[in-house]
Amino acid sequence: MNDDQLEGKWKQIRGEFKQKYGNLTDDDTTYSEGKFDEMLGRMQEKTGKNKEELKREIDKW
């Protein structure tokens, strides 16, 4: 899955991701165009997962 597909899918599943990781805020999971990697970085800090782990988890949803 490329970043464009991942970004589109993210809009559909961000609520589920916030439920699973309760310490994530709206700011942490908000995607701004061209800043998807930055968002993943914030999520990495809060979840302790690496970028690829997060992408795989998103892919599963």
C-alpha distance matrix in Angstrom:
0.0 3.8 6.8 8.2 6.1 6.5 10.0 10.8 10.0 11.9 14.9 15.2 15.2 16.9 20.2 19.4 18.1 21.4 23.4 22.0 22.7 25.9 26.5 23.6 25.1 24.0 24.1 21.7 19.1 19.7 17.2 19.0 17.6 16.8 17.2 14.0 14.5 18.1 17.3 15.3 18.4 20.7 19.0 19.1 22.8 23.5 21.6 22.2 18.6 16.7 13.6 11.5 13.4 12.7 8.9 9.4 12.0 10.2 7.7 11.2 12.6
3.8 0.0 3.8 5.6 5.4 6.2 8.7 10.2 10.7 12.1 14.8 16.0 16.4 17.4 21.0 20.8 19.2 22.1 24.6 23.5 23.6 26.7 26.8 23.7 24.7 23.4 23.0 20.9 18.4 18.5 15.5 16.7 14.8 13.6 14.5 11.7 12.3 16.0 15.8 14.3 17.1 19.7 18.6 18.8 22.3 23.4 22.1 22.6 19.2 16.9 13.4 12.1 14.7 13.6 9.9 11.7 14.2 12.0 10.5 14.3 15.2
6.8 3.8 0.0 3.8 5.5 4.9 6.0 8.6 9.7 10.1 12.6 14.6 15.0 15.3 19.1 19.3 17.5 19.9 22.8 22.1 21.8 24.5 24.3 21.0 21.7 20.3 19.6 17.6 15.3 15.1 11.9 13.0 11.2 10.0 10.7 8.0 9.0 12.5 12.3 11.4 14.3 16.6 15.9 16.5 19.8 21.0 20.1 20.9 17.9 15.7 11.9 11.8 14.3 12.5 9.4 12.2 14.1 11.5 11.3 15.1 15.3
8.2 5.6 3.8 0.0 3.8 5.4 5.1 6.4 8.7 9.8 11.3 13.4 14.7 15.4 19.0 19.7 18.4 20.7 23.5 23.3 23.3 25.8 25.8 22.3 22.5 20.5 20.1 18.7 16.0 15.1 11.7 12.4 10.1 9.9 11.5 9.3 11.5 14.5 14.0 13.8 16.9 18.8 18.2 19.4 22.5 23.3 22.6 23.8 21.0 19.2 15.4 15.3 17.5 15.3 12.2 14.8 16.2 13.0 12.7 16.3 15.9
6.1 5.4 5.5 3.8 0.0 3.8 5.4 5.2 6.1 8.4 10.3 11.3 12.6 14.1 17.5 17.6 16.9 19.6 21.9 21.6 22.2 24.8 25.4 22.0 22.6 20.7 20.9 19.4 16.3 15.9 13.1 14.6 13.0 13.3 14.3 11.4 13.5 16.5 15.3 14.6 18.1 19.8 18.4 19.7 23.0 23.4 22.2 23.6 20.5 19.1 15.6 14.8 16.4 14.3 11.0 12.8 14.0 10.8 9.8 13.2 12.7
6.5 6.2 4.9 5.4 3.8 0.0 3.8 5.5 5.1 5.9 8.9 10.1 10.4 11.3 14.9 15.0 13.6 16.4 18.9 18.3 18.6 21.3 21.8 18.5 19.4 17.9 18.1 16.1 13.1 13.4 11.0 13.2 12.4 12.5 12.4 9.0 10.9 13.8 12.2 11.2 14.8 16.3 14.7 16.0 19.4 19.6 18.4 19.9 16.9 15.6 12.2 11.9 13.2 10.7 7.7 10.0 10.9 7.6 7.7 11.2 10.8
10.0 8.7 6.0 5.1 5.4 3.8 0.0 3.8 5.5 5.0 6.7 9.2 10.2 10.3 13.9 14.9 13.7 15.7 18.6 18.7 18.7 20.9 21.0 17.5 17.6 15.6 15.6 14.2 11.2 10.5 7.7 9.7 9.0 9.9 10.0 7.0 10.0 12.2 10.5 10.7 14.3 15.3 14.3 16.2 19.2 19.3 18.8 20.6 18.2 17.1 13.7 14.3 15.5 12.5 10.3 13.1 13.4 9.9 10.9 14.1 12.9
10.8 10.2 8.6 6.4 5.2 5.5 3.8 0.0 3.8 5.4 5.6 7.3 9.5 10.6 13.7 14.7 14.5 16.6 19.0 19.5 20.1 22.1 22.8 19.3 19.2 16.8 17.5 16.6 13.1 12.3 10.0 11.8 11.0 12.6 13.2 10.7 13.8 15.9 13.9 14.2 17.8 18.5 17.2 19.4 22.3 22.1 21.4 23.5 21.0 20.2 16.9 17.1 18.0 15.0 12.6 14.8 14.7 10.9 11.4 14.2 12.3
10.0 10.7 9.7 8.7 6.1 5.1 5.5 3.8 0.0 3.8 5.4 5.3 6.6 8.7 11.7 11.9 11.8 14.5 16.5 16.7 17.7 20.0 21.1 17.9 18.4 16.5 17.7 16.3 12.7 12.9 11.4 14.1 13.9 15.3 15.1 12.0 14.6 16.7 14.2 13.8 17.6 18.1 16.1 18.2 21.3 20.7 19.4 21.6 19.0 18.7 15.8 15.5 15.8 12.9 10.7 12.2 11.6 7.8 8.3 10.6 8.6
11.9 12.1 10.1 9.8 8.4 5.9 5.0 5.4 3.8 0.0 3.8 5.3 5.2 5.7 9.2 10.0 9.2 11.4 13.9 14.3 14.8 16.8 17.7 14.3 14.7 12.9 14.0 12.5 8.9 9.5 8.4 11.7 12.4 13.8 12.8 9.7 12.3 13.8 10.9 10.8 14.6 14.7 12.8 15.2 18.1 17.3 16.4 18.9 16.7 16.6 13.9 14.5 14.5 11.0 9.8 12.0 10.8 7.2 9.3 11.4 9.3
14.9 14.8 12.6 11.3 10.3 8.9 6.7 5.6 5.4 3.8 0.0 3.8 5.8 5.9 8.5 10.4 10.6 12.0 14.4 15.7 16.2 17.6 18.6 15.1 14.6 12.1 13.6 13.1 9.4 8.8 8.3 11.1 12.1 14.4 13.8 11.4 14.6 15.6 12.6 13.4 17.0 16.5 15.0 17.9 20.3 19.2 18.8 21.6 19.9 20.0 17.4 18.2 18.1 14.6 13.5 15.7 14.3 10.7 12.6 14.4 11.5
15.2 16.0 14.6 13.4 11.3 10.1 9.2 7.3 5.3 5.3 3.8 0.0 3.8 6.2 7.7 8.7 10.0 12.0 13.4 14.6 16.1 17.6 19.3 16.2 16.2 14.0 16.2 15.5 11.7 12.0 11.9 14.9 15.8 18.0 17.3 14.6 17.5 18.7 15.5 15.7 19.4 18.9 16.7 19.5 22.1 20.6 19.6 22.5 20.6 21.1 18.8 19.0 18.4 15.1 14.1 15.3 13.5 10.1 11.6 12.5 9.2
15.2 16.4 15.0 14.7 12.6 10.4 10.2 9.5 6.6 5.2 5.8 3.8 0.0 3.8 5.5 5.4 6.4 8.8 10.2 11.0 12.6 14.3 16.2 13.5 14.1 12.8 15.1 13.8 10.2 11.7 12.2 15.7 17.1 18.8 17.4 14.4 16.7 17.7 14.3 14.0 17.5 16.8 14.2 16.8 19.3 17.6 16.3 19.3 17.5 18.4 16.6 16.9 15.7 12.4 12.1 13.1 10.6 7.7 10.0 10.4 7.0
16.9 17.4 15.3 15.4 14.1 11.3 10.3 10.6 8.7 5.7 5.9 6.2 3.8 0.0 3.8 5.4 5.0 6.2 8.7 9.9 10.5 11.8 13.2 10.1 10.4 9.1 11.4 10.1 6.6 8.5 9.8 13.5 15.5 17.3 15.4 12.7 14.9 15.2 11.5 11.8 15.0 13.8 11.4 14.5 16.6 14.7 14.1 17.3 16.1 17.2 15.5 16.7 15.5 11.9 12.4 14.1 11.5 9.0 12.1 12.8 10.0
20.2 21.0 19.1 19.0 17.5 14.9 13.9 13.7 11.7 9.2 8.5 7.7 5.5 3.8 0.0 3.8 5.4 5.1 6.3 8.8 10.0 10.4 12.5 10.1 10.2 9.2 12.4 11.7 8.8 10.7 12.8 16.3 18.7 20.7 18.7 16.3 18.4 18.4 14.6 15.0 17.8 16.0 13.6 16.7 18.3 15.8 15.2 18.8 18.0 19.8 18.6 19.7 18.0 14.6 15.5 16.8 13.7 11.7 14.8 14.6 11.4
19.4 20.8 19.3 19.7 17.6 15.0 14.9 14.7 11.9 10.0 10.4 8.7 5.4 5.4 3.8 0.0 3.8 5.5 5.1 6.3 8.7 10.0 12.7 11.0 12.3 12.1 15.1 13.6 10.9 13.4 15.2 18.9 21.0 22.6 20.5 17.6 19.3 19.7 16.0 15.4 18.4 16.9 13.8 16.4 18.3 15.7 14.2 17.7 16.6 18.6 17.8 18.4 16.2 13.2 14.3 14.7 11.2 10.0 12.9 11.9 8.9
18.1 19.2 17.5 18.4 16.9 13.6 13.7 14.5 11.8 9.2 10.6 10.0 6.4 5.0 5.4 3.8 0.0 3.8 5.4 5.2 6.2 8.5 10.4 8.4 10.4 10.8 13.1 10.9 8.6 11.8 13.4 17.2 19.4 20.5 18.1 15.1 16.3 16.6 13.0 12.1 14.8 13.4 10.1 12.6 14.6 12.2 10.7 14.0 13.0 15.0 14.4 15.3 13.1 10.0 11.7 12.6 9.2 8.3 11.8 11.4 9.4
21.4 22.1 19.9 20.7 19.6 16.4 15.7 16.6 14.5 11.4 12.0 12.0 8.8 6.2 5.1 5.5 3.8 0.0 3.8 5.4 5.1 5.6 7.6 5.7 7.2 8.2 10.9 9.2 7.7 10.9 13.5 17.1 19.9 21.2 18.5 16.2 17.3 16.8 13.1 13.0 15.1 12.8 10.1 13.1 14.1 11.1 10.7 14.4 14.4 16.7 16.3 17.9 15.8 12.6 14.7 16.0 12.7 11.9 15.5 15.3 13.0
23.4 24.6 22.8 23.5 21.9 18.9 18.6 19.0 16.5 13.9 14.4 13.4 10.2 8.7 6.3 5.1 5.4 3.8 0.0 3.8 5.5 5.4 8.8 8.4 10.1 11.3 14.4 12.9 11.5 14.5 17.1 20.8 23.4 24.9 22.2 19.7 20.9 20.5 16.8 16.4 18.4 16.3 13.3 15.8 16.8 13.4 12.4 16.1 16.1 18.9 18.9 20.0 17.4 14.7 16.9 17.4 13.7 13.4 16.7 15.6 13.3
22.0 23.5 22.1 23.3 21.6 18.3 18.7 19.5 16.7 14.3 15.7 14.6 11.0 9.9 8.8 6.3 5.2 5.4 3.8 0.0 3.8 5.9 8.9 9.0 11.8 13.5 15.9 13.6 12.5 15.9 18.1 21.8 24.2 25.2 22.4 19.6 20.1 20.1 16.7 15.4 17.3 15.6 12.2 13.9 15.2 12.0 10.1 13.4 13.2 16.2 16.7 17.5 14.5 12.3 14.9 14.9 11.2 11.9 15.1 13.6 12.2
22.7 23.6 21.8 23.3 22.2 18.6 18.7 20.1 17.7 14.8 16.2 16.1 12.6 10.5 10.0 8.7 6.2 5.1 5.5 3.8 0.0 3.8 5.6 5.9 9.3 11.8 13.6 11.0 10.8 14.5 16.9 20.4 23.1 23.7 20.6 18.1 18.3 17.7 14.5 13.4 14.7 12.6 9.4 11.2 11.8 8.4 7.0 10.7 11.3 14.4 15.2 16.8 14.0 11.7 14.8 15.5 12.1 12.9 16.4 15.7 14.5
25.9 26.7 24.5 25.8 24.8 21.3 20.9 22.1 20.0 16.8 17.6 17.6 14.3 11.8 10.4 10.0 8.5 5.6 5.4 5.9 3.8 0.0 3.8 5.5 7.9 10.8 13.0 11.2 11.6 14.9 17.9 21.2 24.3 25.3 22.1 20.1 20.5 19.4 16.1 15.8 16.7 13.9 11.4 13.7 13.5 9.7 9.6 13.3 14.5 17.7 18.5 20.3 17.7 15.2 18.2 19.1 15.8 16.1 19.7 19.0 17.4
26.5 26.8 24.3 25.8 25.4 21.8 21.0 22.8 21.1 17.7 18.6 19.3 16.2 13.2 12.5 12.7 10.4 7.6 8.8 8.9 5.6 3.8 0.0 3.8 6.4 10.1 11.2 9.3 10.9 14.1 17.1 20.1 23.3 24.0 20.5 19.0 19.0 17.3 14.4 14.4 14.5 11.4 9.6 11.8 10.7 7.0 8.2 11.6 13.6 16.5 17.5 19.9 17.7 15.2 18.4 19.9 17.0 17.3 21.0 20.8 19.5
23.6 23.7 21.0 22.3 22.0 18.5 17.5 19.3 17.9 14.3 15.1 16.2 13.5 10.1 10.1 11.0 8.4 5.7 8.4 9.0 5.9 5.5 3.8 0.0 3.8 6.9 8.0 5.8 7.0 10.3 13.3 16.3 19.6 20.4 17.0 15.5 15.9 14.3 11.0 11.4 12.2 9.0 7.2 10.3 10.0 6.9 8.3 11.8 13.0 15.3 15.5 18.0 16.3 13.3 16.1 18.0 15.3 14.9 18.7 19.1 17.5
25.1 24.7 21.7 22.5 22.6 19.4 17.6 19.2 18.4 14.7 14.6 16.2 14.1 10.4 10.2 12.3 10.4 7.2 10.1 11.8 9.3 7.9 6.4 3.8 0.0 3.8 5.3 5.1 6.5 8.7 12.2 14.8 18.3 19.7 16.4 15.5 16.6 14.5 11.3 12.8 13.6 10.1 9.5 13.0 12.4 9.8 11.8 15.3 16.4 18.2 17.9 20.6 19.3 16.0 18.3 20.6 18.0 17.0 20.7 21.4 19.4
24.0 23.4 20.3 20.5 20.7 17.9 15.6 16.8 16.5 12.9 12.1 14.0 12.8 9.1 9.2 12.1 10.8 8.2 11.3 13.5 11.8 10.8 10.1 6.9 3.8 0.0 3.8 5.4 5.3 5.9 9.7 12.1 15.7 17.6 14.8 14.1 15.9 14.0 10.7 13.0 14.4 11.4 11.0 14.8 14.8 12.8 14.5 17.9 18.4 19.8 18.7 21.3 20.4 16.8 18.4 20.9 18.6 16.7 20.3 21.3 18.9
24.1 23.0 19.6 20.1 20.9 18.1 15.6 17.5 17.7 14.0 13.6 16.2 15.1 11.4 12.4 15.1 13.1 10.9 14.4 15.9 13.6 13.0 11.2 8.0 5.3 3.8 0.0 3.8 5.5 5.3 8.6 10.3 14.0 15.5 12.4 12.5 13.9 11.4 8.7 11.6 12.3 9.2 10.1 13.7 13.3 12.1 14.5 17.4 18.0 18.9 17.7 20.8 20.4 16.9 18.4 21.5 19.6 17.8 21.4 22.8 20.9
21.7 20.9 17.6 18.7 19.4 16.1 14.2 16.6 16.3 12.5 13.1 15.5 13.8 10.1 11.7 13.6 10.9 9.2 12.9 13.6 11.0 11.2 9.3 5.8 5.1 5.4 3.8 0.0 3.8 5.8 8.5 10.9 14.3 15.0 11.6 10.8 11.6 9.4 6.3 8.4 9.1 5.9 6.3 9.9 9.9 8.8 10.9 13.7 14.2 15.1 14.2 17.3 16.7 13.4 15.2 18.2 16.4 15.1 18.7 20.1 18.6
19.1 18.4 15.3 16.0 16.3 13.1 11.2 13.1 12.7 8.9 9.4 11.7 10.2 6.6 8.8 10.9 8.6 7.7 11.5 12.5 10.8 11.6 10.9 7.0 6.5 5.3 5.5 3.8 0.0 3.8 6.4 9.7 12.7 14.0 11.1 9.5 11.2 10.1 6.3 8.1 10.3 8.2 7.3 11.0 12.2 10.9 12.0 15.0 14.6 15.4 13.8 16.3 15.8 12.1 13.3 16.2 14.3 12.3 15.9 17.4 15.5
19.7 18.5 15.1 15.1 15.9 13.4 10.5 12.3 12.9 9.5 8.8 12.0 11.7 8.5 10.7 13.4 11.8 10.9 14.5 15.9 14.5 14.9 14.1 10.3 8.7 5.9 5.3 5.8 3.8 0.0 3.8 6.5 9.9 11.8 9.4 8.7 11.4 10.0 6.9 9.8 11.9 10.2 10.4 13.9 14.9 14.2 15.5 18.3 17.8 18.1 16.0 18.5 18.6 14.9 15.4 18.6 17.1 14.6 17.7 19.6 17.6
17.2 15.5 11.9 11.7 13.1 11.0 7.7 10.0 11.4 8.4 8.3 11.9 12.2 9.8 12.8 15.2 13.4 13.5 17.1 18.1 16.9 17.9 17.1 13.3 12.2 9.7 8.6 8.5 6.4 3.8 0.0 3.8 6.4 8.3 6.5 5.8 9.1 8.6 6.3 9.1 11.6 11.0 11.4 14.4 16.0 16.0 17.0 19.3 18.2 17.7 15.0 17.3 18.1 14.5 14.2 17.6 16.9 14.0 16.6 19.1 17.4
19.0 16.7 13.0 12.4 14.6 13.2 9.7 11.8 14.1 11.7 11.1 14.9 15.7 13.5 16.3 18.9 17.2 17.1 20.8 21.8 20.4 21.2 20.1 16.3 14.8 12.1 10.3 10.9 9.7 6.5 3.8 0.0 3.8 6.2 5.3 6.7 9.9 9.1 8.2 11.5 13.2 12.9 14.2 16.9 18.2 18.6 20.0 22.0 21.0 20.1 17.2 19.6 20.9 17.6 17.0 20.6 20.3 17.4 19.6 22.5 20.8
17.6 14.8 11.2 10.1 13.0 12.4 9.0 11.0 13.9 12.4 12.1 15.8 17.1 15.5 18.7 21.0 19.4 19.9 23.4 24.2 23.1 24.3 23.3 19.6 18.3 15.7 14.0 14.3 12.7 9.9 6.4 3.8 0.0 3.8 5.5 7.0 10.2 10.4 10.4 13.0 14.9 15.4 16.6 18.8 20.5 21.4 22.4 24.0 22.6 21.2 17.9 19.8 21.7 18.6 17.3 20.8 21.1 18.0 19.6 22.8 21.5
16.8 13.6 10.0 9.9 13.3 12.5 9.9 12.6 15.3 13.8 14.4 18.0 18.8 17.3 20.7 22.6 20.5 21.2 24.9 25.2 23.7 25.3 24.0 20.4 19.7 17.6 15.5 15.0 14.0 11.8 8.3 6.2 3.8 0.0 3.8 5.9 8.0 8.7 9.9 11.9 13.3 14.7 16.1 17.7 19.5 20.9 21.9 23.0 21.4 19.4 16.1 18.1 20.4 17.8 16.4 20.1 20.9 18.2 19.6 23.1 22.3
17.2 14.5 10.7 11.5 14.3 12.4 10.0 13.2 15.1 12.8 13.8 17.3 17.4 15.4 18.7 20.5 18.1 18.5 22.2 22.4 20.6 22.1 20.5 17.0 16.4 14.8 12.4 11.6 11.1 9.4 6.5 5.3 5.5 3.8 0.0 3.8 5.5 5.1 6.4 8.8 9.9 10.9 12.6 14.3 15.8 17.3 18.5 19.6 18.4 16.8 13.7 16.3 18.3 15.5 14.8 18.6 19.0 16.7 18.7 21.9 21.1
14.0 11.7 8.0 9.3 11.4 9.0 7.0 10.7 12.0 9.7 11.4 14.6 14.4 12.7 16.3 17.6 15.1 16.2 19.7 19.6 18.1 20.1 19.0 15.5 15.5 14.1 12.5 10.8 9.5 8.7 5.8 6.7 7.0 5.9 3.8 0.0 3.8 5.4 5.1 6.3 8.7 10.1 10.7 12.3 14.6 15.7 16.2 17.5 15.8 14.2 10.9 13.1 14.9 12.1 11.1 14.9 15.3 13.0 15.0 18.1 17.5
14.5 12.3 9.0 11.5 13.5 10.9 10.0 13.8 14.6 12.3 14.6 17.5 16.7 14.9 18.4 19.3 16.3 17.3 20.9 20.1 18.3 20.5 19.0 15.9 16.6 15.9 13.9 11.6 11.2 11.4 9.1 9.9 10.2 8.0 5.5 3.8 0.0 3.8 5.4 5.0 6.1 8.8 9.7 10.2 12.5 14.5 14.9 15.4 13.7 11.5 8.4 11.1 13.3 11.1 10.6 14.4 15.2 13.7 15.6 18.7 18.8
18.1 16.0 12.5 14.5 16.5 13.8 12.2 15.9 16.7 13.8 15.6 18.7 17.7 15.2 18.4 19.7 16.6 16.8 20.5 20.1 17.7 19.4 17.3 14.3 14.5 14.0 11.4 9.4 10.1 10.0 8.6 9.1 10.4 8.7 5.1 5.4 3.8 0.0 3.8 5.4 5.0 6.5 8.7 9.8 11.0 12.9 14.4 15.0 14.3 12.7 10.4 13.7 15.3 12.9 13.3 17.0 17.3 15.8 18.3 21.1 20.8
17.3 15.8 12.3 14.0 15.3 12.2 10.5 13.9 14.2 10.9 12.6 15.5 14.3 11.5 14.6 16.0 13.0 13.1 16.8 16.7 14.5 16.1 14.4 11.0 11.3 10.7 8.7 6.3 6.3 6.9 6.3 8.2 10.4 9.9 6.4 5.1 5.4 3.8 0.0 3.8 5.3 5.2 6.3 8.6 10.2 11.0 12.3 13.8 13.1 12.4 10.2 13.3 14.1 11.0 11.8 15.4 14.9 13.3 16.2 18.7 17.9
15.3 14.3 11.4 13.8 14.6 11.2 10.7 14.2 13.8 10.8 13.4 15.7 14.0 11.8 15.0 15.4 12.1 13.0 16.4 15.4 13.4 15.8 14.4 11.4 12.8 13.0 11.6 8.4 8.1 9.8 9.1 11.5 13.0 11.9 8.8 6.3 5.0 5.4 3.8 0.0 3.8 5.5 5.0 6.0 8.7 9.9 10.2 11.2 9.7 8.7 6.4 9.6 10.4 7.6 8.7 12.2 12.0 11.0 13.8 16.2 16.1
18.4 17.1 14.3 16.9 18.1 14.8 14.3 17.8 17.6 14.6 17.0 19.4 17.5 15.0 17.8 18.4 14.8 15.1 18.4 17.3 14.7 16.7 14.5 12.2 13.6 14.4 12.3 9.1 10.3 11.9 11.6 13.2 14.9 13.3 9.9 8.7 6.1 5.0 5.3 3.8 0.0 3.8 5.3 5.0 6.4 8.9 10.0 10.1 9.6 8.4 7.3 11.0 11.9 9.9 11.6 14.8 14.8 14.4 17.2 19.4 19.6
20.7 19.7 16.6 18.8 19.8 16.3 15.3 18.5 18.1 14.7 16.5 18.9 16.8 13.8 16.0 16.9 13.4 12.8 16.3 15.6 12.6 13.9 11.4 9.0 10.1 11.4 9.2 5.9 8.2 10.2 11.0 12.9 15.4 14.7 10.9 10.1 8.8 6.5 5.2 5.5 3.8 0.0 3.8 5.4 5.3 6.6 8.8 10.0 10.6 10.7 10.2 13.8 13.8 11.3 13.5 16.6 15.7 15.2 18.5 20.3 19.9
19.0 18.6 15.9 18.2 18.4 14.7 14.3 17.2 16.1 12.8 15.0 16.7 14.2 11.4 13.6 13.8 10.1 10.1 13.3 12.2 9.4 11.4 9.6 7.2 9.5 11.0 10.1 6.3 7.3 10.4 11.4 14.2 16.6 16.1 12.6 10.7 9.7 8.7 6.3 5.0 5.3 3.8 0.0 3.8 5.4 5.2 5.9 8.0 8.0 9.0 8.7 11.8 11.1 8.3 11.0 13.7 12.3 12.2 15.6 17.0 16.6
19.1 18.8 16.5 19.4 19.7 16.0 16.2 19.4 18.2 15.2 17.9 19.5 16.8 14.5 16.7 16.4 12.6 13.1 15.8 13.9 11.2 13.7 11.8 10.3 13.0 14.8 13.7 9.9 11.0 13.9 14.4 16.9 18.8 17.7 14.3 12.3 10.2 9.8 8.6 6.0 5.0 5.4 3.8 0.0 3.8 5.5 5.3 5.3 5.2 5.8 6.6 9.9 9.3 7.7 10.8 13.1 12.4 13.1 16.1 17.4 17.9
22.8 22.3 19.8 22.5 23.0 19.4 19.2 22.3 21.3 18.1 20.3 22.1 19.3 16.6 18.3 18.3 14.6 14.1 16.8 15.2 11.8 13.5 10.7 10.0 12.4 14.8 13.3 9.9 12.2 14.9 16.0 18.2 20.5 19.5 15.8 14.6 12.5 11.0 10.2 8.7 6.4 5.3 5.4 3.8 0.0 3.8 5.8 5.6 7.7 8.8 10.2 13.6 12.8 11.4 14.6 16.8 15.8 16.6 19.7 20.9 21.1
23.5 23.4 21.0 23.3 23.4 19.6 19.3 22.1 20.7 17.3 19.2 20.6 17.6 14.7 15.8 15.7 12.2 11.1 13.4 12.0 8.4 9.7 7.0 6.9 9.8 12.8 12.1 8.8 10.9 14.2 16.0 18.6 21.4 20.9 17.3 15.7 14.5 12.9 11.0 9.9 8.9 6.6 5.2 5.5 3.8 0.0 3.8 5.9 8.3 10.6 12.0 15.0 13.3 11.6 15.0 16.9 15.0 15.8 19.3 19.9 19.7
21.6 22.1 20.1 22.6 22.2 18.4 18.8 21.4 19.4 16.4 18.8 19.6 16.3 14.1 15.2 14.2 10.7 10.7 12.4 10.1 7.0 9.6 8.2 8.3 11.8 14.5 14.5 10.9 12.0 15.5 17.0 20.0 22.4 21.9 18.5 16.2 14.9 14.4 12.3 10.2 10.0 8.8 5.9 5.3 5.8 3.8 0.0 3.8 5.4 8.6 10.5 12.7 10.4 9.1 12.8 14.0 12.0 13.5 16.8 17.0 17.1
22.2 22.6 20.9 23.8 23.6 19.9 20.6 23.5 21.6 18.9 21.6 22.5 19.3 17.3 18.8 17.7 14.0 14.4 16.1 13.4 10.7 13.3 11.6 11.8 15.3 17.9 17.4 13.7 15.0 18.3 19.3 22.0 24.0 23.0 19.6 17.5 15.4 15.0 13.8 11.2 10.1 10.0 8.0 5.3 5.6 5.9 3.8 0.0 3.8 6.8 9.7 11.8 9.8 9.8 13.4 14.4 13.2 15.3 18.0 18.4 19.3
18.6 19.2 17.9 21.0 20.5 16.9 18.2 21.0 19.0 16.7 19.9 20.6 17.5 16.1 18.0 16.6 13.0 14.4 16.1 13.2 11.3 14.5 13.6 13.0 16.4 18.4 18.0 14.2 14.6 17.8 18.2 21.0 22.6 21.4 18.4 15.8 13.7 14.3 13.1 9.7 9.6 10.6 8.0 5.2 7.7 8.3 5.4 3.8 0.0 3.8 6.7 8.2 6.0 6.4 9.9 10.7 10.1 12.3 14.7 15.3 16.6
16.7 16.9 15.7 19.2 19.1 15.6 17.1 20.2 18.7 16.6 20.0 21.1 18.4 17.2 19.8 18.6 15.0 16.7 18.9 16.2 14.4 17.7 16.5 15.3 18.2 19.8 18.9 15.1 15.4 18.1 17.7 20.1 21.2 19.4 16.8 14.2 11.5 12.7 12.4 8.7 8.4 10.7 9.0 5.8 8.8 10.6 8.6 6.8 3.8 0.0 3.8 5.6 5.3 6.4 8.8 10.1 10.8 12.5 14.4 15.7 17.4
13.6 13.4 11.9 15.4 15.6 12.2 13.7 16.9 15.8 13.9 17.4 18.8 16.6 15.5 18.6 17.8 14.4 16.3 18.9 16.7 15.2 18.5 17.5 15.5 17.9 18.7 17.7 14.2 13.8 16.0 15.0 17.2 17.9 16.1 13.7 10.9 8.4 10.4 10.2 6.4 7.3 10.2 8.7 6.6 10.2 12.0 10.5 9.7 6.7 3.8 0.0 3.8 5.5 5.2 6.2 8.7 9.9 10.6 12.3 14.5 15.9
11.5 12.1 11.8 15.3 14.8 11.9 14.3 17.1 15.5 14.5 18.2 19.0 16.9 16.7 19.7 18.4 15.3 17.9 20.0 17.5 16.8 20.3 19.9 18.0 20.6 21.3 20.8 17.3 16.3 18.5 17.3 19.6 19.8 18.1 16.3 13.1 11.1 13.7 13.3 9.6 11.0 13.8 11.8 9.9 13.6 15.0 12.7 11.8 8.2 5.6 3.8 0.0 3.8 5.4 5.0 6.1 8.5 9.8 10.3 12.4 14.6
13.4 14.7 14.3 17.5 16.4 13.2 15.5 18.0 15.8 14.5 18.1 18.4 15.7 15.5 18.0 16.2 13.1 15.8 17.4 14.5 14.0 17.7 17.7 16.3 19.3 20.4 20.4 16.7 15.8 18.6 18.1 20.9 21.7 20.4 18.3 14.9 13.3 15.3 14.1 10.4 11.9 13.8 11.1 9.3 12.8 13.3 10.4 9.8 6.0 5.3 5.5 3.8 0.0 3.8 5.5 5.1 6.2 8.6 9.8 10.8 13.0
12.7 13.6 12.5 15.3 14.3 10.7 12.5 15.0 12.9 11.0 14.6 15.1 12.4 11.9 14.6 13.2 10.0 12.6 14.7 12.3 11.7 15.2 15.2 13.3 16.0 16.8 16.9 13.4 12.1 14.9 14.5 17.6 18.6 17.8 15.5 12.1 11.1 12.9 11.0 7.6 9.9 11.3 8.3 7.7 11.4 11.6 9.1 9.8 6.4 6.4 5.2 5.4 3.8 0.0 3.8 5.4 5.1 6.2 8.6 10.0 11.2
8.9 9.9 9.4 12.2 11.0 7.7 10.3 12.6 10.7 9.8 13.5 14.1 12.1 12.4 15.5 14.3 11.7 14.7 16.9 14.9 14.8 18.2 18.4 16.1 18.3 18.4 18.4 15.2 13.3 15.4 14.2 17.0 17.3 16.4 14.8 11.1 10.6 13.3 11.8 8.7 11.6 13.5 11.0 10.8 14.6 15.0 12.8 13.4 9.9 8.8 6.2 5.0 5.5 3.8 0.0 3.8 5.4 5.1 6.1 8.8 10.2
9.4 11.7 12.2 14.8 12.8 10.0 13.1 14.8 12.2 12.0 15.7 15.3 13.1 14.1 16.8 14.7 12.6 16.0 17.4 14.9 15.5 19.1 19.9 18.0 20.6 20.9 21.5 18.2 16.2 18.6 17.6 20.6 20.8 20.1 18.6 14.9 14.4 17.0 15.4 12.2 14.8 16.6 13.7 13.1 16.8 16.9 14.0 14.4 10.7 10.1 8.7 6.1 5.1 5.4 3.8 0.0 3.8 5.4 4.9 6.4 9.0
12.0 14.2 14.1 16.2 14.0 10.9 13.4 14.7 11.6 10.8 14.3 13.5 10.6 11.5 13.7 11.2 9.2 12.7 13.7 11.2 12.1 15.8 17.0 15.3 18.0 18.6 19.6 16.4 14.3 17.1 16.9 20.3 21.1 20.9 19.0 15.3 15.2 17.3 14.9 12.0 14.8 15.7 12.3 12.4 15.8 15.0 12.0 13.2 10.1 10.8 9.9 8.5 6.2 5.1 5.4 3.8 0.0 3.8 5.4 5.2 6.9
10.2 12.0 11.5 13.0 10.8 7.6 9.9 10.9 7.8 7.2 10.7 10.1 7.7 9.0 11.7 10.0 8.3 11.9 13.4 11.9 12.9 16.1 17.3 14.9 17.0 16.7 17.8 15.1 12.3 14.6 14.0 17.4 18.0 18.2 16.7 13.0 13.7 15.8 13.3 11.0 14.4 15.2 12.2 13.1 16.6 15.8 13.5 15.3 12.3 12.5 10.6 9.8 8.6 6.2 5.1 5.4 3.8 0.0 3.8 5.4 5.4
7.7 10.5 11.3 12.7 9.8 7.7 10.9 11.4 8.3 9.3 12.6 11.6 10.0 12.1 14.8 12.9 11.8 15.5 16.7 15.1 16.4 19.7 21.0 18.7 20.7 20.3 21.4 18.7 15.9 17.7 16.6 19.6 19.6 19.6 18.7 15.0 15.6 18.3 16.2 13.8 17.2 18.5 15.6 16.1 19.7 19.3 16.8 18.0 14.7 14.4 12.3 10.3 9.8 8.6 6.1 4.9 5.4 3.8 0.0 3.8 5.4
11.2 14.3 15.1 16.3 13.2 11.2 14.1 14.2 10.6 11.4 14.4 12.5 10.4 12.8 14.6 11.9 11.4 15.3 15.6 13.6 15.7 19.0 20.8 19.1 21.4 21.3 22.8 20.1 17.4 19.6 19.1 22.5 22.8 23.1 21.9 18.1 18.7 21.1 18.7 16.2 19.4 20.3 17.0 17.4 20.9 19.9 17.0 18.4 15.3 15.7 14.5 12.4 10.8 10.0 8.8 6.4 5.2 5.4 3.8 0.0 3.8
12.6 15.2 15.3 15.9 12.7 10.8 12.9 12.3 8.6 9.3 11.5 9.2 7.0 10.0 11.4 8.9 9.4 13.0 13.3 12.2 14.5 17.4 19.5 17.5 19.4 18.9 20.9 18.6 15.5 17.6 17.4 20.8 21.5 22.3 21.1 17.5 18.8 20.8 17.9 16.1 19.6 19.9 16.6 17.9 21.1 19.7 17.1 19.3 16.6 17.4 15.9 14.6 13.0 11.2 10.2 9.0 6.9 5.4 5.4 3.8 0.0
